[in-house]
Amino acid sequence: MSIARDDQVWLQDGNVIIVSEDDVAFRVHLPGTIAHRSDIFRDLFALPRSDTSHDMVEGCPAIRLQDSSTNLRHLLLVLCCGKNYYYSHDEVRCVPFSVLDSLVRLGHKYAVHDVLSDALGRLKKYYCPTLDEWDDVDRRSRWVQTSPTDAFKVIELASEADRHPIPLPRCVPHVLWAHHLERSFRCIVRTPFG
């Protein structure tokens, strides 16, 4: 099995390797901010480890997680590297939905409450509760870079979490629009031209 180093989260002085399900390795510090911000990570790394070769990568203890490298990278950039997806020099950044999706999923899974709360807060600014807010596309689009089909993923996120992070009625207009686009596209593709 070949394990590749992540090019963004590889701390030269890190003492633990996290390996994703797709064999990407992240080198981080423990104990440190990861363990401090997540009891699950703290407990996971506190488990006794054997000294066999499959538990070591580049001389560091390694643990394999069943998460994609993309999802882990987004979470570890926040936890280990201080990445701020939300602001740049006090200016609001428009965050890609895929980043928020990763942060919600792993923030929930590993009980990183501040990461989960921040990502959900950003999604709630986009999937707003009133029609007036919904109609203000400029206001909504400054928070999240999304496509209509992402609404399906928000519903999936809501069903995975213990409590619904985004009230489902907020997603209904997006889902209906995505469904309409999909049906319209299929109709165009199936219609013979000429």
Secondary structure, DSSP 8 states (H G I E B T S, - for coil): ---EEEEEEE-TT--EEEE-TTSEEEEE-SSSHHHHH-HHHHHHHHS-----GGGEETTEEEEE-SS-HHHHHHHHHHHHH---SSEETTEE--EEHHHHHHHHHHHHHTT-HHHHHHHHHHHHHHS-SSHHHHH-HHHHHTTEE--TTHHHHHHHHHHHSSS-SS-GGGTHHHHHHHHHHHHHHHHHHHS---
